[in-house]
Amino acid sequence: MILSTFLPTLVVLLRVSCVNTHQVPLAESTESKSTPPKPAADFHPTYDGPTWEKKYGSQYDLSYTGPLSFSHLPYERCLDNASLSYDIAILGLPFDTAVTYRSGARFGPFAIRSGSRRQHSQRGYTLSWADNPYTHGERILDCGDVPVNPFDNALAVDQMEVAYSTLLARPATRSNTEPVTRLLAKDGVEHPRIISLGGDHTIVLPILRSLHRVYGPISVIHFDAHLDTWATYPGQTSEQARVTHGTFFYLAKEEGLLAQNNIHAGIRCKMTGIADMVNDETVGFQAITADDLDDIGSGEIINKIKKRIGDSPVYLSLDIDVIGMKSVFVNKFLSFPLIDPGLAPATGTPEPGGWTTRELKRIIRGLAGLNFVGADIVEVAPAYDHADITGIAAADLVHDFLSLFLAKSPPQSRHARVDDEL
Ligand SMILES: *[C@@H]1O[C@H](CO)[C@@H](O)[C@H](O)[C@H]1NC(C)=O
């Protein structure tokens, strides 16, 4: 009874006091703007100890601080500055408007850079490579992202081609030293190599157009759960609608961009039938399936890829969905496979039963010494990630790509190295 009588009064009082306290500082701040307080004549700083710089040195970045670039590399807007040169450029291509299922790979470049924050040139050595890719004297830059149009795919594909061609045409920093791409390029000039961060897989079409102009027909090593050599999807009634993340290799073949000795690794997707494999061969691919790893092992997979590619100029395209999701069985009586969020869940078209990150890394190491002219990692869509697992895996694979480009041959196994030393 008493409470119900006093409550309305209390509310009114509280409201009035809120209005008052809110108004007072506002009025004061207006006044203080017109007449700023002057420091007293005997003003002394409240801190007269050593400055940060004197006591601790530079404002260096920790793994989790500072501006975001790939592995804390210098970040440059390379498209804006024609006098920038590099040997290897990291380039974001945030395009994701040609996917058949989950979109979101436009955030891939951000997720991969974020996943790379614990990587640094000064801690770039790994036992598995016996190498630090940052010690070869190559200039490696993060060239930023291409501002790809998200509304008009024809425009976006052209923007990607123009940006890639612009950066590919720059003279490599080490152009007068040991030749790498000069021996492969039609113009006999040393071109830099670009590692692209996708983006959905469609980005490979404009990339192949650019590379073809410099090197002629390109051989492709394609790590993926899917073929991406399909001619069409149902309902594609316009020319532009043919350009998708599952058809770009078909279109590249149509345009004469591809060599005939291409190879997939990690295939395990569902198909319309065996006719898809017949078409795949026509496009110029051989396929290594996910199960081949159990049947023939990583050594034989590496041999097959190397034999297929030979000394052709080769482009490496890695769809993060090549990495697997574990199938987990509840128990022996319940036979449904449950899908565990696995090793790289943040992707647009996930397929259970792929390779582990460790298995994939081992196969990639075995390919060192081939004539790589570029590489990408695509289809990282971080909105579907858990604990950044996919971004971290992708960033680690890009670190492998750097050693892959720079090492002259695959590293010996550590056991062989230890035996040599004894
Ligand atoms: C462009 O890059 C060069 C070489 O690193 C640098 O000296 C110059 O300041 C840059 N120009 C601009 C406008 O950023």
Ligand as a Chemical Component Dictionary entry (heavy atoms), coordinates in Angstrom:
data_LIG
# 
_chem_comp.id                   LIG 
_chem_comp.type                 NON-POLYMER 
_chem_comp.pdbx_formal_charge   0 
_chem_comp.three_letter_code    LIG 
# 
loop_
_chem_comp_atom.comp_id 
_chem_comp_atom.atom_id 
_chem_comp_atom.alt_atom_id 
_chem_comp_atom.type_symbol 
_chem_comp_atom.charge 
_chem_comp_atom.model_Cartn_x 
_chem_comp_atom.model_Cartn_y 
_chem_comp_atom.model_Cartn_z 
_chem_comp_atom.pdbx_ordinal 
LIG C1 C1 C 0 55.799 4.554 -53.718 1  
LIG O1 O1 O 0 56.780 3.579 -53.410 2  
LIG C2 C2 C 0 58.090 4.100 -53.356 3  
LIG C3 C3 C 0 59.043 2.893 -53.241 4  
LIG O2 O2 O 0 58.814 2.169 -52.059 5  
LIG C4 C4 C 0 58.199 5.080 -52.224 6  
LIG O3 O3 O 0 59.487 5.632 -52.170 7  
LIG C5 C5 C 0 57.186 6.207 -52.446 8  
LIG O4 O4 O 0 57.160 7.043 -51.323 9  
LIG C6 C6 C 0 55.781 5.640 -52.656 10 
LIG N1 N1 N 0 54.881 6.694 -53.067 11 
LIG C7 C7 C 0 53.733 6.921 -52.471 12 
LIG C8 C8 C 0 52.926 8.029 -53.059 13 
LIG O5 O5 O 0 53.345 6.273 -51.514 14 
# 
loop_
_chem_comp_bond.comp_id 
_chem_comp_bond.atom_id_1 
_chem_comp_bond.atom_id_2 
_chem_comp_bond.value_order 
_chem_comp_bond.pdbx_ordinal 
LIG C1 O1 SING 1  
LIG C1 C6 SING 2  
LIG O1 C2 SING 3  
LIG C2 C3 SING 4  
LIG C2 C4 SING 5  
LIG C3 O2 SING 6  
LIG C4 O3 SING 7  
LIG C4 C5 SING 8  
LIG C5 O4 SING 9  
LIG C5 C6 SING 10 
LIG C6 N1 SING 11 
LIG N1 C7 SING 12 
LIG C7 C8 SING 13 
LIG C7 O5 DOUB 14 
# 
